[in-house]
Amino acid sequence: MTREKTNVCSYSDEEKEKLLLLHKTDVFENISESKEKYRKIVSAGIAQWVRDFQNGHIKVNTVDDLKKLIELDIELQKDEDLY
């Protein structure tokens, strides 16, 4: 008979809490970084829309695009206030 070796790690409740906290912190940082990138993209989109509107390339009938960008920017800002 061969005996299989198993690596069993047992953590104390305190160690489990620390690992969970580290994981949550890592996830939060990744989400925050992604939101920063998205906000930059949204801001660039808004700036481009305004330039195109000022140059006469966009007519008033496409205001909905700007509205969507602004609403997205506001939603991203709201989420930042929760953390």
N, C-alpha and C positions, 0 to 999 in steps of 0.2 A: 504494500500500500504506500502510495505517496501522499505526503501531507502538503497541501497547498498553503502557501503563505498569504495571509491577507493583511493589508495595511488598513487598520481601523484607527481613525483619528477621533478622539472624543474631546470635545471642547466644553469648558465650563460655561455656565450661563453668561458669565461676564465676558468671556472671550467671544461667544456667539453674538452678544450685543455689540461688541466692538467691531466684529466683522460685518455685521448688518449695517452699522453706522458708516463704516468705510465704503461699503457698497452703495448705500444711499447717497453719500457725498459724491462719489464718482459719477453716479447717474445724474445727479443734480448739475454737476459741473459740465457734463456732456450736453445736457439739455440747454444750459445757459449759453454755452459756446454756439450751439446750433441756432438759438434764438438771436444771438448777436449777428450771426451771418445772415439770417433771414431779414433782420431789420435793415441791414446794409443793402440787401437786394431790394427790399421794399422802398427804402429811401431813394435809391438810385432810380427805381421805376417811377416814383413820384416826380423826381427832378427831371427825368427825361420827358414825362408827360407834360409838365409845365413848359419846358422848352419847346416841345412840339406844338403845344397850344399857342404859345406866344408867337411862334413863327408861322401860324396859320395852317399847320399840317393836320391839326385836330379840330374838328368842329364840335359844337356844343352837344351834338347827339351822342358823343362818346364819353360823356362825363361819368357814366356808370363805371368805366374802367378806373378812373381816378378815385371814385367813391369806394370801390372795392379795395384799392391799395391803402387808402386812408383807414378804412375799417380794419384791415388786416394789421396795420401798424398799431392802431389803438388796442386791438386784442392782444398783440404781443407785449405791449407796454403794461396792460392790466395783469398779465401773467407774471411779469417781473415784480410787481408790487406784492404778490402773494408769497414770494420767497424771501 
